[in-house]
């Protein structure tokens, strides 16, 4: 009888070892997202997916050739004019990035516009951030001014910039910080002069 119990216990242990990974939720805890499996679109999707239904607002994502509704979208980094016109990303820095993603309020881009960018060389992050800040500050705004601009660095090589209504921007900033514990705010200032 002891032999049967030992054999059964061994089979059970073996089964648990073999199938232990099955059925695991493959979704990562947002705080555990690492640079190895992060992308510009994943950053925006991760943050957006933390919004409750009562917090969400109508968004669109992507560039004009690849528009998606209700979710963030990938943005073609070779279309430097649209990067600048839509997201405020300076054409002079387009060579420094190799991927981008966007999400914008569907009613008015000045209510919320967000972009995430991967900088190819971590040593260029400060240069790109400074140029992005200056480019957004110097825009000619139509349909009113956004209240606040925030630029954050995530995982050392990703820049997330967003501007718009102060309350919406604050919520987004908090959610980025909650999702990516290694993020930092490098710019936060009023645009409503």
C-alpha positions in Angstrom: 0.0 0.0 0.0 2.9 2.4 0.8 4.3 1.6 -2.6 1.0 2.5 -4.3 0.8 5.8 -2.4 4.4 6.7 -3.2 3.8 5.9 -6.9 0.6 8.0 -6.9 2.3 10.9 -5.3 5.2 10.6 -7.8 2.7 10.6 -10.7 0.9 13.6 -9.3 4.1 15.5 -8.8 5.2 14.7 -12.4 1.8 15.8 -13.7 2.0 19.1 -11.9 5.5 19.7 -13.2 4.5 18.9 -16.8 1.2 20.8 -16.7 2.1 23.5 -14.2 2.6 26.1 -16.9 -0.7 25.2 -18.6 -3.6 27.4 -17.8 -1.4 30.2 -16.5 -2.6 33.6 -17.4 0.0 34.8 -19.9 -1.0 38.5 -19.2 1.8 40.2 -17.4 1.3 42.4 -14.3 1.8 45.8 -15.9 4.5 46.6 -13.3 6.5 43.6 -14.6 6.6 44.7 -18.2 10.3 44.8 -19.3 12.2 46.4 -22.1 12.7 43.0 -23.7 9.0 42.6 -24.6 7.9 46.2 -24.7 7.0 48.2 -27.8 5.5 51.7 -28.3 2.1 50.3 -29.1 2.2 47.9 -26.1 2.9 50.8 -23.7 -0.2 52.7 -24.9 -2.3 49.5 -25.0 -1.1 48.5 -21.5 -2.1 51.9 -20.1 -5.4 52.1 -22.0 -6.4 48.6 -20.8 -6.2 49.8 -17.1 -9.0 52.3 -17.8 -12.4 51.4 -16.4 -15.4 51.8 -18.6 -16.4 55.0 -16.7 -12.9 56.5 -17.2 -12.6 55.8 -21.0 -13.2 58.5 -23.6 -13.6 58.0 -27.4 -10.2 57.5 -29.0 -8.6 56.7 -32.3 -5.1 55.5 -32.9 -2.5 55.1 -35.7 -1.7 57.3 -38.6 -4.0 58.4 -41.5 -3.2 55.2 -43.5 -3.7 52.9 -40.5 -6.5 54.4 -38.4 -8.0 52.2 -35.6 -11.0 53.1 -33.4 -11.3 52.7 -29.7 -7.7 51.5 -29.2 -4.2 53.0 -29.6 -2.6 52.3 -33.0 0.8 52.0 -34.6 2.2 55.1 -36.3 4.4 55.1 -39.4 7.7 56.7 -38.4 8.7 57.4 -42.0 5.8 59.8 -42.4 7.7 62.6 -40.6 5.2 65.4 -41.7 2.3 63.5 -40.1 4.3 62.7 -37.0 4.8 66.5 -36.6 1.3 67.6 -37.6 -0.6 65.0 -35.6 1.5 64.3 -32.6 3.9 67.2 -32.4 6.9 65.0 -32.9 9.7 67.1 -34.6 10.6 66.0 -38.1 14.3 66.8 -37.2 14.3 63.9 -34.7 12.5 61.3 -36.8 15.7 59.5 -37.6 16.3 58.9 -33.9 13.2 56.7 -33.5 12.3 53.3 -35.0 8.7 52.9 -33.8 5.8 55.0 -32.7 2.2 54.6 -31.6 -0.6 57.1 -30.9 -4.0 57.6 -29.3 -6.1 60.8 -29.6 -9.4 62.0 -28.4 -11.9 61.6 -31.2 -13.7 64.9 -30.6 -10.8 67.2 -30.3 -7.1 66.4 -30.4 -6.5 69.3 -27.9 -8.5 67.4 -25.3 -6.0 64.5 -25.5 -3.2 63.5 -27.8 -0.7 60.9 -26.8 2.3 59.3 -28.5 4.9 56.7 -27.6 8.2 56.5 -29.3 11.2 54.1 -29.2 14.5 55.9 -29.4 17.1 53.7 -31.1 20.0 55.1 -29.0 19.4 55.6 -25.2 22.0 58.3 -25.3 19.7 60.4 -27.5 16.6 60.3 -25.3 17.3 63.7 -23.7 18.0 65.4 -27.1 14.7 63.9 -28.5 12.8 64.9 -25.4 14.0 68.4 -25.5 13.2 68.8 -29.2 9.7 67.3 -28.7 9.0 69.6 -25.8 10.0 72.7 -27.8 8.1 71.5 -30.9 4.9 71.0 -28.9 5.3 74.3 -27.0 5.7 76.3 -30.3 2.7 74.8 -32.1 0.0 77.0 -33.6 -3.0 75.7 -31.8 -6.5 75.7 -33.4 -9.8 75.1 -31.5 -8.3 76.2 -28.2 -5.2 75.4 -26.2 -4.6 72.1 -24.4 -4.0 72.7 -20.7 -1.0 70.5 -19.9 2.0 68.8 -21.6 3.7 65.8 -20.0 6.6 63.9 -21.3 7.7 60.7 -19.6 10.6 58.2 -20.2 9.7 54.5 -19.8 12.3 51.7 -19.8 15.1 54.1 -20.6 14.5 54.2 -24.4 10.8 54.9 -24.7 9.3 58.4 -24.7 5.6 58.9 -23.9 4.3 62.4 -24.6 0.7 63.5 -24.1 -1.1 66.8 -23.9 -4.6 68.0 -23.4 -7.2 68.5 -20.7 -5.5 68.8 -17.3 -7.6 66.1 -15.6 -7.3 63.6 -18.5 -3.6 64.2 -18.7 -3.2 63.7 -14.9 -5.1 60.4 -15.0 -3.0 59.2 -17.9 0.2 60.1 -16.2 -0.8 58.3 -13.0 -1.7 55.2 -15.1 1.6 55.2 -16.9 3.4 55.5 -13.6 1.3 52.6 -12.1 2.0 50.4 -15.1 5.7 51.2 -15.5 7.3 51.6 -12.1 10.6 52.6 -13.8 9.0 55.5 -15.7 9.8 59.1 -14.9 8.3 62.5 -15.7 10.8 64.7 -17.5 8.4 67.5 -18.5 5.2 68.7 -17.0 4.0 72.2 -17.7 1.1 74.3 -18.7 0.4 75.0 -22.4 -2.5 77.3 -21.7 -0.8 80.7 -21.8 
